[in-house]
Structures are given as C-alpha cells and as structure tokens.
Amino acid sequence: MPIDCFSVTFKEWTVGARANMQTRFMRRTLLIIVGLTILQALLLVAYAHYEAEVLASESDRLTDRQLYSRARENAERALALNPNHGYARYYLGYLELLQERYPEAINVFQSAIPLMPHLPALLKMLAQGYFFSGDYARATQTLDRYLRMDPAPRAGPDLIFRMWAQALCYSQEFGRASIALAKAEAYQKFRTELLQTRVLNSILLDQIPMADYYYRMFKFFAPTHRMDPGPLFANALAAGKLQSLTRFLELNRMRGELDGSTEKILALAYAKQARLDLAIATLKRAMGFVPNDPEIP
C-alpha cells in the first residue's frame, strides 16, 4: 500500500503547532503571573510607604501635643514599614532629645543623615545632642558643617550662634569662641546666657579685666540673676586656668558680691592650687553664709 506522505506531514505539523500554542500559552500565563506578582509587590511597597508617611506625620502631631509614648510608637511603626524614611528617623531622634536620652538621639540622627532631605534641621538637632551630652568637640564640628552650608540655613540663628560659641568655649577653642560670641551678640534672645559664656571665655584667656567687664554687664541686664560658679570652676580646672578664676572671684569678693556657693568654689580653687590656709579661711567665711551646709565640715 502506498504511503501518504502529505497526510503524515500534515499530522506532524498539526501536533507541532498544537505544542507551540501550548508553549506560548504557558509562557504568556507565566509572564502574566510574574507581572501580577511584581505589581502586587509594588502596590504593597507603595502602601507601606504611604502608611509610613501617615504614621510619621501623626508622630509629629503627637509630639506637639506632648504625647511622647504614642509619638514614639508611631515613629517606630513608620520605620518598620519604611526603614529609609528620613523624617520618621528625625522625629524619633527629636523625641529622644526631648526626653534627654542624648546617646540614643545621636545614634538616630547619625543614621538619618543619608536619608534626610532637610539636612539643616537634622544637623541642628544632632549638634544639640552632642552639646547636651557634653561632647563639645563633636558639637563644634557639626555646627561648623551647619554654618558652611550654602545657602546658609535661616532657621534659629540665635540658638545656633549661642550653642556654637559655648561649644567652642567648652572645648577650649577660645580664639574661635571670641569670634562666635561676637556674632552671637547680634541676637538679643540669649543675651544673659551669652554674657556668662563671655565671662568664662575671658577667664580662660587670662583676660580678667574683660571678664570683670562682662560680669558687670551681666549684672546690669539681669540684676536679679546669679551667675553659677560651678561651670566656671569645672572649665577653669579642665583648662588649667584656676589662677585666673581665683583672681576673678577675688575681684567679686572686693565688691561684696560673693555668696556661700561662690565662697565654696573659691575655696576649692585655692585647695587645688595647694593654698590651703586661704582655702580654710574661705570655707570659714562660707559657713557664715550657709552655717548648715553639710559639705563644708
């Protein structure tokens, strides 16, 4: 019986065409599934980012209302949804700063620097974290970076220059502190506090007449205020300037402006310089101001 070549070829073609159709259908189905999966993932990410925005904004509002625990919860939830949310990190760091958890605030602010679009505000807060934790050198470095920004930040120059001047003074950069204090004087908001820093900086520069001048100016603008001698002693001790502090306090004594606390600080300064007779005599005078002070005996 003769072989029908055309019939065999047609059957083979039919089987091959059907297989090709099935393959193409499976490919299209797979592409659709992959596309839908990607779309679903993108939608989930978009929703998570949207939810993070809502939570971060709510955290800011709750902070303004001083509901700190709820504000923290919202900021942390926002970061769980979007770890790269710069503002959520900023709000969380601000909460840490408000609650005086300075190391935690510094860590949060540092992690937010690459993510924060509004960098000046973040640098200002980071500088405050360093300043209030006593790390004046890093506070100065952060404020230097802040003040080098172009265009110059416009928010809170009075606070920035005050903190910059004090950080420079406390980190014993007395020359730069003088420049910063001169710039800070253009703003009156922190005049009383800045005058106290002026007094300290002049003492540390061995400029006792200038320290006396700034002290008298301080008393003129704030006659009811008292200058705390504790920071003067701590910084003078750290800078090795106890002799300058002693001369300044002795000038105040000549005016009759010493009290029990200041007499105790002067006695400590004498003792640190091995002037023990003067230290004992000064402590006896301090007892006249505060006879029941348990620290003096």
C-alpha positions as CSV (number, residue, x, y, z in Angstrom):
1,M,0.0,0.0,0.0
2,P,1.5,3.4,-1.0
3,I,2.5,5.8,1.9
4,D,0.6,9.1,2.0
5,C,3.5,11.5,2.6
6,F,1.2,14.6,2.6
7,S,-1.0,13.1,5.3
8,V,1.9,12.2,7.6
9,T,3.4,15.7,7.2
10,F,0.1,17.3,7.9
11,K,-0.3,15.3,11.1
12,E,3.2,16.1,12.3
13,W,2.5,19.8,11.6
14,T,-0.7,19.7,13.5
15,V,0.9,18.1,16.5
16,G,3.8,20.6,16.4
17,A,1.5,23.6,16.0
18,R,-0.5,22.5,19.0
19,A,2.6,22.1,21.1
20,N,3.8,25.6,20.0
21,M,0.4,27.0,21.0
22,Q,0.6,25.3,24.4
23,T,4.1,26.6,25.0
24,R,3.2,30.2,24.0
25,F,0.1,30.0,26.2
26,M,2.2,28.8,29.2
27,R,4.7,31.5,28.6
28,R,2.0,34.2,28.5
29,T,0.4,32.8,31.6
30,L,3.8,32.7,33.4
31,L,4.5,36.3,32.3
32,I,1.1,37.4,33.5
33,I,1.6,35.7,36.9
34,V,5.1,37.2,37.2
35,G,3.7,40.6,36.2
36,L,0.9,40.4,38.7
37,T,3.3,39.3,41.4
38,I,5.5,42.3,40.7
39,L,2.6,44.6,40.6
40,Q,1.3,43.2,43.9
41,A,4.7,43.7,45.5
42,L,4.9,47.3,44.2
43,L,1.5,48.0,45.5
44,L,2.4,46.6,48.9
45,V,5.6,48.7,49.0
46,A,3.7,51.8,47.9
47,Y,1.0,51.2,50.6
48,A,3.7,50.6,53.2
49,H,5.4,53.9,52.2
50,Y,2.1,55.7,52.3
51,E,1.3,54.2,55.7
52,A,4.8,55.2,56.9
53,E,4.1,58.8,55.8
54,V,0.8,58.9,57.7
55,L,2.4,57.4,60.8
56,A,5.4,59.8,60.7
57,S,3.1,62.9,60.3
58,E,1.0,61.6,63.2
59,S,4.1,61.1,65.3
60,D,5.0,64.8,64.7
61,R,1.5,65.9,65.7
62,L,1.5,63.8,68.9
63,T,4.9,65.2,69.8
64,D,3.5,68.7,69.6
65,R,0.8,67.6,72.0
66,Q,3.4,66.1,74.3
67,L,2.0,62.6,73.9
68,Y,5.5,61.2,73.7
69,S,4.9,57.4,74.1
70,R,2.3,57.4,71.3
71,A,4.5,59.6,69.2
72,R,7.4,57.1,69.7
73,E,5.2,54.1,68.8
74,N,4.1,55.8,65.5
75,A,7.6,56.8,64.6
76,E,8.9,53.2,65.2
77,R,6.0,51.7,63.2
78,A,6.8,54.1,60.3
79,L,10.4,52.9,60.3
80,A,9.3,49.3,60.4
81,L,7.3,49.9,57.2
82,N,10.0,52.1,55.6
83,P,13.5,52.0,57.2
84,N,14.6,54.7,54.8
85,H,12.1,57.3,56.0
86,G,14.3,60.2,56.9
87,Y,11.6,62.2,58.6
88,A,10.5,59.3,60.8
89,R,14.1,59.0,62.0
90,Y,14.2,62.7,62.6
91,Y,11.0,62.7,64.7
92,L,12.3,59.7,66.7
93,G,15.6,61.4,67.3
94,Y,13.8,64.6,68.4
95,L,11.8,62.5,70.9
96,E,15.0,61.1,72.3
97,L,16.4,64.6,72.6
98,L,13.2,65.9,74.4
99,Q,13.5,63.1,76.9
100,E,17.2,63.8,77.4
101,R,18.3,60.4,76.0
102,Y,21.3,62.0,74.3
103,P,23.3,59.0,73.2
104,E,20.1,57.4,71.6
105,A,19.3,60.7,69.9
106,I,22.8,61.0,68.5
107,N,22.6,57.4,67.1
108,V,19.2,58.1,65.4
109,F,20.3,61.4,63.9
110,Q,23.5,60.0,62.6
111,S,21.6,57.1,60.9
112,A,19.2,59.7,59.3
113,I,21.9,61.9,57.7
114,P,22.0,60.0,54.4
115,L,18.2,59.8,54.3
116,M,17.1,63.3,55.5
117,P,16.1,65.7,52.7
118,H,16.0,68.7,55.2
119,L,19.6,68.4,56.4
120,P,20.0,71.7,58.2
121,A,17.3,70.8,60.8
122,L,18.9,67.5,61.4
123,L,22.4,68.9,61.8
124,K,21.0,71.4,64.3
125,M,19.4,68.7,66.4
126,L,22.5,66.4,66.2
127,A,24.6,69.3,67.4
128,Q,22.3,69.8,70.4
129,G,22.6,66.1,71.2
130,Y,26.4,66.3,71.3
131,F,26.2,69.6,73.2
132,F,23.9,68.4,76.0
133,S,25.8,65.1,76.3
134,G,29.0,67.1,76.9
135,D,30.7,66.2,73.7
136,Y,31.6,69.8,72.8
137,A,34.2,68.9,70.2
138,R,31.7,67.0,68.0
139,A,29.1,69.7,68.7
140,T,31.5,72.2,67.3
141,Q,32.3,70.0,64.2
142,T,28.6,69.6,63.5
143,L,27.9,73.3,63.8
144,D,30.9,74.1,61.6
145,R,29.3,71.9,58.9
146,Y,25.9,73.5,59.5
147,L,27.4,77.1,59.2
148,R,29.3,76.1,56.0
149,M,26.1,75.2,54.1
150,D,25.3,77.2,51.0
151,P,22.8,78.8,51.0
152,A,23.2,79.5,54.7
153,P,20.4,78.0,56.8
154,R,17.9,80.6,58.0
155,A,16.3,78.8,61.0
156,G,17.2,79.8,64.5
157,P,20.5,81.7,64.1
158,D,20.3,83.0,67.7
159,L,20.2,79.4,69.1
160,I,22.9,78.2,66.6
161,F,25.4,81.0,67.4
162,R,24.8,80.7,71.1
163,M,25.4,77.0,71.1
164,W,28.4,77.3,68.7
165,A,30.0,79.9,70.9
166,Q,29.5,77.9,74.1
167,A,30.7,74.6,72.4
168,L,33.9,76.3,71.2
169,C,34.5,77.8,74.7
170,Y,33.9,74.5,76.5
171,S,36.1,72.6,74.0
172,Q,38.9,75.2,74.8
173,E,39.0,76.9,71.4
174,F,39.0,80.3,73.0
175,G,40.0,82.3,70.0
176,R,37.2,81.0,67.8
177,A,34.8,81.3,70.7
178,S,35.5,85.0,70.8
179,I,34.6,85.3,67.2
180,A,31.4,83.2,67.7
181,L,30.4,85.3,70.7
182,A,30.8,88.5,68.7
183,K,28.5,87.1,66.0
184,A,26.0,85.8,68.7
185,E,25.7,89.3,70.2
186,A,23.7,90.4,67.1
187,Y,20.8,88.4,68.6
188,Q,19.3,89.5,71.9
189,K,17.4,86.4,72.8
190,F,20.2,84.7,74.8
191,R,22.0,87.9,76.0
192,T,22.2,86.9,79.6
193,E,23.4,83.4,78.9
194,L,25.9,84.6,76.4
195,L,27.3,87.1,78.8
196,Q,28.0,84.3,81.2
197,T,29.9,82.5,78.4
198,R,31.7,85.8,77.7
199,V,32.9,85.8,81.4
200,L,34.1,82.2,81.2
201,N,35.9,82.7,77.9
202,S,37.7,85.8,79.2
203,I,38.8,83.9,82.3
204,L,40.1,81.1,80.2
205,L,42.0,83.6,78.1
206,D,43.5,85.2,81.2
207,Q,41.7,88.4,80.4
208,I,40.4,89.2,83.9
209,P,39.6,92.9,83.2
210,M,37.4,91.8,80.3
211,A,35.8,89.0,82.5
212,D,35.0,91.7,85.1
213,Y,33.5,94.0,82.4
214,Y,31.2,91.2,81.1
215,Y,30.2,90.3,84.6
216,R,29.2,93.9,85.4
217,M,27.3,94.0,82.1
218,F,25.6,90.7,83.1
219,K,24.5,92.3,86.4
220,F,23.3,95.4,84.6
221,F,21.0,93.4,82.2
222,A,19.9,90.8,84.8
223,P,20.3,92.4,88.3
224,T,18.3,89.6,89.9
225,H,20.2,86.7,88.2
226,R,23.1,84.9,89.8
227,M,26.0,83.6,87.9
228,D,26.5,79.9,88.7
229,P,30.2,79.4,89.7
230,G,30.1,75.6,89.1
231,P,30.7,75.7,85.3
232,L,33.3,78.4,85.8
233,F,35.3,76.1,88.2
234,A,34.8,73.0,86.1
235,N,36.0,74.6,82.9
236,A,38.8,76.5,84.5
237,L,40.0,73.3,86.2
238,A,39.9,71.4,82.8
239,A,41.8,74.2,81.1
240,G,44.4,74.7,83.9
241,K,43.2,78.2,84.5
242,L,42.4,78.1,88.2
243,Q,44.6,81.1,88.9
244,S,42.6,83.3,86.5
245,L,39.4,82.1,88.1
246,T,40.7,82.9,91.6
247,R,41.6,86.4,90.6
248,F,38.2,86.9,89.0
249,L,36.4,85.7,92.2
250,E,38.6,87.7,94.4
251,L,37.5,90.8,92.4
252,N,33.9,89.9,93.1
253,R,34.7,89.5,96.8
254,M,36.1,93.0,96.9
255,R,32.7,94.2,95.7
256,G,30.9,92.2,98.3
257,E,29.2,90.1,95.7
258,L,30.2,86.6,96.9
259,D,27.7,84.1,98.5
260,G,28.1,80.8,100.2
261,S,28.2,78.8,96.9
262,T,30.8,81.0,95.4
263,E,32.9,81.1,98.5
264,K,33.0,77.3,98.4
265,I,34.1,77.3,94.8
266,L,36.8,79.8,95.6
267,A,37.9,77.6,98.5
268,L,38.1,74.6,96.1
269,A,40.2,76.7,93.7
270,Y,42.6,77.6,96.5
271,A,42.8,74.0,97.6
272,K,43.6,72.8,94.0
273,Q,46.5,75.3,94.0
274,A,47.7,74.0,97.3
275,R,46.9,77.3,99.0
276,L,45.4,75.5,102.0
277,D,45.4,78.4,104.5
278,L,43.4,80.5,102.2
279,A,41.1,77.6,101.4
280,I,40.3,77.0,105.1
281,A,39.8,80.7,105.8
282,T,37.4,80.9,102.8
283,L,35.4,77.9,104.0
284,K,35.0,79.6,107.4
285,R,33.6,82.6,105.6
286,A,31.3,80.3,103.6
287,M,29.9,79.0,106.9
288,G,28.7,82.5,107.7
289,F,26.5,82.4,104.6
290,V,25.4,78.7,104.9
291,P,26.0,77.5,108.5
292,N,24.1,74.3,108.0
293,D,25.7,73.3,104.7
294,P,26.7,69.6,105.2
295,E,29.5,69.8,102.6
296,I,31.6,72.4,104.4
297,P,32.7,70.5,107.6
